[in-house]
Amino acid sequence: MAKYIFVTGGVTSSLGKGIVAASLAKLLQSRGFKVTIQKFDPYINVDPGTLNPYEHGECYVTEDGAETDLDLGHYERFLNIHTSQDNNVTTGRIYQHVINKEREGAFLGKTVQVVPHITDEIKRRMLQLGKDGRFDIIITEIGGTVGDIESTPFVESVRQIQWELPDEDVTVVHLTLIPYLKAAKELKTKPTQHSVRLMSESGVHPDVIVCRTEEPLNTDLKRKIALFCNVKPDAVIEAMDASTIYEVPLLMLNEKLDEIVMKKLGISIYPEPNLDAWKGFLNKLKYPKAKVTIGLIGKYIELQDAYKSILESFIHAGAVNETKVQVVNVHSELITPENVAEKLGTLDGLLVAPGFGNRGIDGKITAVQYARENGLPFFGICLGMQMSVIEFARNVLNLPQAHSIEMDANTPNPVINMMEEQKKITKMGGTMRLGAYPCEIQEGTLAHKIYGTTHITERHRHRYELNSDYLEQLQQHGMVASGTNPATGLVEIVEIPSHPFFIGVQYHPELKSTVEAPAPLFTAFVAAAKRYHEKNSSFKNPLLQSELI
């Protein structure tokens, strides 16, 4: 039978429950256990697909097309496994399912209540991944903070599972904050005590307390927390701030978090963890041999989580190239033809990010033109790829009014059109082209060189596509469609062979990048930026130029 670990949070949000859960999962996986993680979010939205990125960060898309919380990206990046729609559940999905059953008469006329009907459905989904023998351990992250009204049914469900299953099959890890008061020069445990007491009043008692802290916890402080929170002193775990999230598994290993959890779960025989590949990645990440500056052109740059997977993909690709990637955020609304050279002139590469809507579009098109005309390595993702097509149509095909019908429904040259199957859709949630689709790549192209194969699958999230009516014109003038969907003919990849590195993709390669398997496009893009930087440095430095010659 599978064993279950629940990760809860207290005191404040954004403490890093997802990172702690993923780190614990990585440690258990490194010991040979089959592990997966799921996230239960307390908001009433059915999924984050319709949420503004400013509201909730990026929307992460799984292989099977589920629009999920960004924490699932952390799970996949740490564990190098695919998650699915079963790994992310919201209050909205729970209530939607229960109400649909009530409408069908499944409850035989009984009054439908939070307990037992809502909690029964929550429990069913919490235990579902452990039913078929695929996994030894299921880690469940409970979103929000203990004490939130929205989280109450989830905490109650954990209480019931603790009561129903054997003690050795369930453990609860509670992440909390130990604030440091600079004026008093003291770490304060009272918020943690209140958080644990609040959870205990709900009937859930934590077995392990992980303490986020800016200063080390001494033995006396750990004993104090253990005494007042009714756990063993060795079950109080220090979680110091780290320079990168990828250090956290090693920090948790030093604190023996995995050993404490395995002991609680009755696991007495286990191999030593094998983290050699992880340590090798960290070594390259910490000690790069070069540095490049990449401009990220977007319109949600005020919130880093809006482009979380892209930023993490640069970390993975940078380690492969032994290069530190400094990402410079450039707001697309602030780019104009008059200042584009000033804003982008010091970059070694340009990535135009995904997005929706008309805001900031002109700035993105101007940025693409600058990269194309100046030989700056360019990488466009989804909307970024579409902007590269629009720019090329306007300035090379001489179609000044070329546009996407998403932004201009009356454009005389709709080089980007709505996908045929999307035209009759009226409901926005969960109706885009979502999930993994195949792509056939032409031999001899840049894409073929990058992937090393003619067949790939990548994840999508879009409604619009390159209008095939303009494909012949684009190709005659030097923009090649190097990748297409074999079933529909949808153009997946465009590139300009005459450019040092210019590629745009309709899909989202960042969604499949992990520590162990970095996205090939990001790896190649960073390598191109590195070459561009070295070439420009040689021109600026006569001594270096002579060495290169």
N, C-alpha and C positions, 0 to 999 in steps of 0.2 A: 504494500500500500504506500502511496505517495505521502510525503510529510509536508507540512504547511508552515511557512513563516510569514507573519504579518508585520509590516513596517508602518508604524504610525508616527505622527509628528505633533509636537507641542510647542507652546510659547509663541512662536511666530512662523509664518510661511517662509518659503524660499531658503530653508536650511539645507536642502540637498538630500531629501529622502530618496529621490531617484538615483542619485550617485551612490549613496550608501547601500541601497538595495542592489544596484548593479555591481558594486564592488564585492559585496557578500556573495552574490551569485557567481562572480568570476572566481573567487577563492574556492567555492564549493566545486565549480566546474573544473578547476585546475587540479582538484583531488580525484577527479574521475566520475563525479556525479552528473547525471542528466538533470539540468536545471532550466527553468524558464521563469519569467517574471510577468506579472500582470498589474495593471493600474486601474484602480476604481476611483473615478472622479465624481465629486459631489454636486457638480452643477447640473442644471436641468436641461441644458442643450443635449440633444441626442448624440452629437459628436462636435468636435471643434471646427468642422469644415466651414461653417458659416460665420465663425468668429473673426473679428478684425485682428490682425497680427499684433496690434498694440494692446489688445485685450488679453491675449493668451499666448503670445509667441507664435512660432511656426506651427502649421498643421502637418504632422508627420503621416506619411502614407505607407501602408504595408504592402507586401507582395499581392495579397488578395483584394487590395483596393479599399481597405478600411482607412478612413480619415481619423487619426488618433492624436492623443496627447504627445507632446514632444519628448516626454520621458521614455517612450518606446524607442526613440532614436538612441538614447543612451543604452538601453537594454541591448539593442542589436549591435551597437558599436563595441560594447564591452564583451559580449558573449559570442559574437560572430554567428548568430543564428537569426532566422526569420521569425518575426512575431506575426500575429494575425488579428482579425477583429475580435477573437476571443480573449485577447490580451489587454483590451481596453474597454471598460464598461463605465457608463455614466448613469447618474440618477435618471436622466431623461430616458435612456434605453430601458431601464428597469421599470419605470412607471408606464412607459409606452407598452411594454410587453404585458404587464399585469392588467392594464386597462383594456387592451385588445382581448385578453382572455375573459375578462368580465363581460365584454360585449358579446362574446361567443357563448356565454352561459356556462363557462367552465367551472365556476364556483358554486353552481347549483343554487343560486339565489341568496347565498350568504353575504353578510356585510363585509365588504373588502376593506381591510385595515392595514396600517403600516406593519403591525405585528398581528398575525403571522405572515400575511400574503407578500408584502414588500420584502421583508427580511428573508422569507423562504426563497424568493427569486434571487436575492443577493447571494445567499448561501449556495444555491445551485450553481451560480456562475463562478463563485469563489472556488468551488471544489471540482468544477467541470474538467479542467486541464489535467487533473490527477486521476481521472477515471479509467483511461485506456492504457496505462502502463508506459506511456512515452517518456514520462519524467519521474525522477526520484524525489525531487524537491520542487515545490511551487512557492515562489515568493510573491506576496501580494502587497503592493504599496497602496495605502489608503490616502487619497488626496485630501488637501485641506489640513486643518489643525484641530486637535481634540478640543471639544468645547463649542465648535461651530455647530449651529443648528443643522446645517446641511449634512454634516458628517454623522449625525446621531444614528440613523438606521444602519450605517456601515459598522460603527462601533458595536452596536447591539448584535449585529450578525456575527462579528468576531467573538463576542461573548458566548453566543449560542454554540458556535463551532468549538470553542474551548470546552464547553460543557458536554457536547455530544461526542467528541473524538477522544481517544486515549491521550493522557498527558504527554506521552512521548512522541505524539504525532503533530503537536502544535506548539509553536513558540511565538512570542510577541517581542519585537524589537522596537523600542520607542526612541525616536530622535528628538533631542531637546537642545536648548541653548543655555550656556553658562555665560552670562554677560560679564564683561570686565569693566568696572567703573574706574576710570583713570584718576578721578579726583581722590577716591579712597584707596586706589591701587589694590583693589580687591576683586576677586571672582565671586559672583553671587549665585548661590544655589537655590534661592527661594523660588524663582520662576519655575525651575524644574520640579521642585517639591509640589507646587500648586498644580502643575500640569499632570504629574503622576497621580496626585490625589483626585483630580477631576476625572481622569480615566478610570481610576479604581472605583469611584462612585457609580460609574456606568457598568461596573462588573468585570472590566478587563484589567488584568494586572500584568504589567510588563515583566518579562524575564531578563531582558537586557536593556540597559539604558546607554545610548550613544550620545555623548555630549559634544556639541559643536562649541569650540572655544578658540579665542585668539591667543590665550596664554596656557601653558602646560598645567595640567591638574596634578597636584601633589597627592601623596598617599592619604594624608589626613582628609583632604577634600573629597577624595573618592569614597573613603569610609563614611564620611558624613552623608553623602548622597545615597550610599547603599543603606545606611541606617534609616534615614527618613523616607526612603522610597521602597524599603522592604525587598531589596535584592542583595545578592552576595557581592562583596567588594570587587571580585574579579569580573563581575558582570557590568561594571561601570566602565565604559569604553571612552577613551579620549579621542576626539576627532578634531585635530588641529587644522587650521586653514592650510591648504596646499597650493603650490605654485601652478599646478595643473590638475584637472580632475583625474587624470590617468595615474597620478601618484596615490590616490586614495586606496586602491586595493592593497598596495604595499603597506600603507599606514595601518589599515585594518588588520593586515596579517601580523604586523608587529604587536598590535594590541590583542591578538588571538581571538578576534571576533568570531571567525569561522569555527575555531575549536570549542568555544563556549556554546555556540549555537548547536553544534553537533552533539556535544555532551547532553544538552537539554533534550535533544531529539532522540537520545538513546543510541547514537551511532558511535560505537567504540572502536571499530576497525576501519581505518582509512589510510590511503597512501599520503606521502608528502606532496605538497602542491608543486606543480611544474609551471613555473612562471618565467622560464628562460626567454621565450619570445617576447613577452610583455616587458621584461627588463631591458632586452635589446632595443625595443622600440623607444623606451624612456631614455635610454642612453643617447640614441641619435637625436631625440627631441631636445634633450638638455644641452648637448654639445654639438651644435651645428657647425659646419665648415664654411657656410656662405649665408647670405641674407638677400632677400628680394622684397620689394614693396609692391603689393597688389592693391589696385583700387577696386573697391566693391561699390558699384553704382546701384543704389536702390532708393526707395522712398519710405522705408520703415527703419532707417538706420538708428533712430533714437533708442530703439529697443533691440539689444543684441540677440535676444531669443528669437526674433523674427527671422533671422538667417542662421539659426543654430547649426543645422546640419552642414551648411556651406562652410562655416567657420571651422567646424570639427574636421571636415574633409581636407581643408588646407593644412591642419595639424598633421593628419595622417600622411598627406602627400609631401609635406615638408620633411618629415622624418625619413621617408624613403629617399628623398634627394639630399638628405643631410643638410637641409637649408632652413633657416628660420624665415617664416613667411609673416611679414608684417602687413596686416590688412588695414588699409586706410578707407574709412567710410566717407563716401561722397554723396551728398543728397542730390538726386537727379533734378529736383526743382531749382537748384541753384546753379546748374550748368547752362551756359549760354554760348553762342558762337564766339562772343567777344572774350570770354574768360576761360574757355575750355583748355587752351594750351597751358595757361597758368595753373589750372587745377589738376591736370593730368600729366604735365610735362615731366615730372620727376618719377613717374611710375615705371615699373618693370613689366606690368601686365594689367589687363583690365577685364573684370568680370561684371557683366550686366545681369542683375539678379532677376528672379521671377517676381511676379506681382499681378495685380488686377486693376482695372480702371484707368482713367485718362490722366490722373494727376502724375506729373513728373515725366510724361512720355517724351516731350520735346527734348528734355535734357538727356535722356537715354539715347535718343537718335543722334544727337550731336556728339555724344561721347563715342558711339560706335563709329561715326564718320572719322573722328580724330584718330582712333585706333587703326582703322582701315588705311587711311591715307599716310600715316606715319610709321607703319610697320610695327606698331606696338602689339605684342601678343594679346589676342582677344578670345574670350570665352563667354558665350551667351547661353543662358539656361531658360527654357520655356519662353516667357515673355521676352527675355534677352535675345533669344534666337529670332523671334518674330521682329524685334526692333532692327536686327541686322538685315533682315530681308527688306523691311520698309526703307531703311537708309539706302541700301543698294539700289532699290527700285527708283527712289527719288533722284539720287545723285549719279548713278551709272546708267540706268535705263532711261533717265530723263523723264520720269513720271512724277512731277513735283507734288501731286495730290495723292500719291499712293499712301495707303493707310490700312489699318485693321478696322473691320466693321465693328469691333468692340468699342473703339473710340470714336469712329465716324461712320455711322450707318449709311451715309449718303456719298461716301467717297466714290469717285468714278473709276478708281483703280484699287479694288479691294484685294491686295496681294495676300492679306491674311483674312480668311473667311471662317465662319462658324462651321464646325463639323456637321455633316449632314444629319447624323443621328441626334445632334443636340438641338436642332431647330424647333422641334415640337415640345421640348421640355419647358415646363413652367415652374416647377419646384426646384429651388436652388440646392437644397441640402442633399449631398451624396449622389449627385446626378452627373458630375463631370466624367470624363474619361479617367478612370482611376485604376491604379495597380500596375502589375507587370505585363508588358506586351513585347512580342518579339520584334527584332529589327534586323534586316539583311543589309550588310555593308559591302560596298563595291571594293573589289581588290585594287590595290595600288593607291588608295586614297590615304589621307592623313588619319581618318578614323580607323581604317584597316591597320595602319601601322601602330596606332595607339592600342587597339584592342587585341591585335594579333589573331583575329578570327573574322569570319564573314557573318557569324550569327551570334547575336546577343539578346538579352532581355533586360529591359530597364523599366523603372516605375514612372507613371504619368499622373498628372493632375492638371487638366486643361479642357477648354471647350472649343478653342480656335486652332486652326491649322493653316499651313502654307497653301494658298490657292493654286491648285495644279494648272489652272489656265495660264499662269504666268511662269511656270517652271521652265519651259523651253527658252523664253526670253532671258531668264536669269542665267541659265546655263550657257547660252550663246555669248553672254557678256562676262563670263568668268566665275559665277557662283555655282558650285556643283552640289547637287543633292546626292550625298555619298551614302546615306542610309535611309531605307524606307521600310514601312510595315508590309510584310509579304501578302497579307490578306486584303488590305484596304488601299495600299499605295500611298498612305499618309507619309509625307516627308518627315523623317525623324532627325536627320543630320544635314546641315549645310556647311560648306567650307569654301575658302578661296585659295586654290592651289598656288597662285602667284604671291600670296602673302606669307611671311615667315611662320605665322601661326594664327589662323583665323578659323574658328569653329563655333557653330551654334547648334544646340540640341533641343528638341521639343520636350524631351523627358527630363527627369530630375536625377542625375547620377549621384548627387550628394546623399540620396536616401539609402544607398547601398554601400557607402563607404564605411569600413570598419578598421580597427587597429590592425587586424591580421590580414585584411583584404582591402587596401586603399582603392578608391575609385580610379581607374586607369586615366580618365580624362583629366582629373585633378593632378595626378602625378605627372602627366605629360605637360600640362599647362605650367606647373611650377618649374619643370625642367626648361621649358621654353623661356619663361621669365628669367631664369638663371642665366641662360645663354645671352639673352638680350642685355641683362645687367653687365655681364662680363665684357660683351662687345662694346657697350657704351663706356665702360670704365677704361677700356684699353684706349679709346679715342681721347679720353680726358687725361690719361696718364701716359705720356710718351714712353716711360721706362717699362710699364706693364705691356704696352703695345709691342715694344721690341722683344720682350720675353715671349709673347704669344707668337710672334713671327719666327 
